[in-house]
Amino acid sequence: MTASNDSFELTVEISMYPVRDDYLAPIKGFIAQLERHTELEIETTPTSTRIVGDYARVMAVLEEAMAVSYREFGTAVFVAKLIPGYAARRSAD
């Protein structure tokens, strides 16, 4: 895929690993930040969250949600797979 000004769809599968004993609050907070953006498809599973949408929008939302998470909850490790041009759909589709 070459760089261009054209937008394209991006699928991100991301997992969050907070570096603290109380790990559920940061994970729930991160997912809540993502779910505020109804223009994106968000699917949460027990091990990861999948985000599908316009590349620029997905990246901006991730940047914002990660920054909020770091400010509110401290250190966490994020592991992500980014697949440009591939629109993974919810299993119910």
N, C-alpha and C positions, 0 to 999 in steps of 0.2 A: 504494500500500500504506500503510495507516495503522499508527501505532504501537499495539502492544498487548502484553499479557503472553503471548500465544500464541506458541509457538515455530514456526518455519518453516524450510524448507530454504534453504540458501544455496550457490551455486556461486561459487568464487573462482578466477580464473586469475591467477597471479602469476609475475613474472620478477624475478630478482635480478641486479644489476650491481655486483659488488664493485669498489671503487675501489682496485685494486692489480694488479700484474702477475700474481701467482699467484692467479687468480680461481677455479680449479676447487675448491680446498679449501673456501672459504667456501660455495660453491653446494652441494657435496656435504654439508657440515655442516648447512646449512639444511634440505635435503631429508630428511636423517636425523632431524632434530628433528621434522619433520612426520610422518614414517612411524612414529614411536613411538606414534602415536594411531590404533589400529586401528579405532576406532569411526567414523572418517572414511574416505571414499573418496579416495585419492590416486592421481593419474596424472601421471607425468612424461614430458614430451616434450623434444626438443632445445632448445626455446626457452622453455618455461614449465612450471609445475606447476599442475594443476587439483585443487582440494579441494572436496568436496561433503559436506555434513552439516548438522546443526542450527546455525542462525545463531549462537547464543551460544557454542556449543562451537568452531565454526570461528574466530570472532573471538578467543576466548581462546587457542587454540592458535597462531594467527598472532602475537598479541601476545607470547607466550612465546618462540616460535621466532625472531622478529626481535630480541628483546632479547638472547637467547643469542648470536645471530650478531654483533650489534654488540659485545658484550663480548669474544667470542673472536677476531673477525676485523677489527674496526674498521669503517670507513665503507663503506656499500653503498647503492645506490639500489634501491628496490623499486617496481615498476610493477604495478598490480593492476586487474582488472576484477571487480566484485562484482555478482552477479545474484541478487537475492532472489526466492524462489518458483520458481526454475528449477533443475531437477535434471539437469544435463548428465551423461550416463552415459559410461562407458568405451566405446570403439569396439568392444570385443569383446562387449558386452552385446547 
